[in-house]
Amino acid sequence: MQTSVTSAPNAFFKGRGTGFNPSNRFLKHSYVSEIPESVDETQVANPQTEIIYTFPKSIINKVESSDIGLEYSLNPYQGCEHGCTYCYARNTHEYWGYSAGLDFERKIVVKKNVIELLEKQLSNKNWVPKPIMLSGNTDCYQPIEREMGITRRILQTLLKYKHPVAIITKNALIKRDLDILKEMAAQNLVHVMISITGTDEKLRQLLEPRTASYKSRLEVMELLNKNNIPCGVMMAPIIPGLNNHEIPNVLKAAGNAGAGRAGMTIVRLNGKVEVLFRQWLSTHFPDKADKVWSQIIDCHGGKVSDHRSGVRLRGEGRIAESISQLFKLSRKTYIQEKAFEFNCSDFNPHASKAQLALF
């Protein structure tokens, strides 16, 4: 019988985005600390990251949401050490029997047979090539990738088949794969979006504790631009009352770094992310917590989350509209948009056979 652990949110671990594990909605039983001062050691043990290996039956996911803009996604990892408090992907960890809280940051599920499954899919005679989003759920360049190298092998495989891919990341580790990205870019097979939520490093360290610094992300963008790799900036999420005033600063810096496009989303706190973010907000910004919370609610019709397609990522209402207008003005002022179209016409489903023929 599986049991989830609900620990008292009385402390935040260094380098972690949250300080506790809310109960898992799919599990019947949970441990609960009624007295914060007497936390059971099972609730806070093993503060280090734990790697869990799995062998899924499929690796490319069909994206049903019309908000995303791409039909397929691929995620080599579940859970993310970056620890972004607002991350919508936290809720997916519950399907694995874990919590959306600390478990999401400390228990990283690694899909060991990614390349085998990818090769099988791309060589299928019925596969129609369309851009695959890499990091549609969790960051493919999160810290564990330095050791695992799965993302690099994914890119090598996609290049071999001449299959297009879109990448979004907030980690400077992507620089390691510059050689592959340059080759893909020369064939219009790749586009990269760098996620940047502000310029205030103190806020970043609280909000996204294990991500690359904003300065490093801008340096990544400059490097990609210098090597003719199409890139843009994604300001997501914009949190009213916390970082919405940073919109002009972010887009100006991104434009100077060579961003050829810019996108945004407004924060939405779905599932257990609501309780996690509320606790984070109350802990780190007690003086403005209520104001920020009310502004988030204003953007989602009286709730902190919204499931309506076409509305949930951009919000609605007075505050959402003012954010949208500021973003559009800043984008027009600072971003020199560059046209880009993925190359799907050179896809080679027989790449593996052709490689074997060389031997």
Secondary structure by P-SEA (a helix, b strand, c coil): cbbbbbccccccccccccccccccccccbbbbccccccccccccccccbbbbbbbbcccbbbbcccccccccccccccccccccccccccccccccccccccccccbbbbbcaaaaaaaaaaacccccccbbbcccccccccccccccaaaaaaaaaaaaabbbbbbbbcccccccaaaaaaaaaaaccbbbbbbbccccaaaaaaaccccccaaaaaaaaaaaaaaccbbbbbcccccccccccaaaaaaaaaaaacccbbbbbccccccaaaaaaaaaaaacccccaaaaaaaaaaaccccccccccccccccccaaaaaaaaaaaaaaaccccbbbbbbbccccccaaaaaaaaac
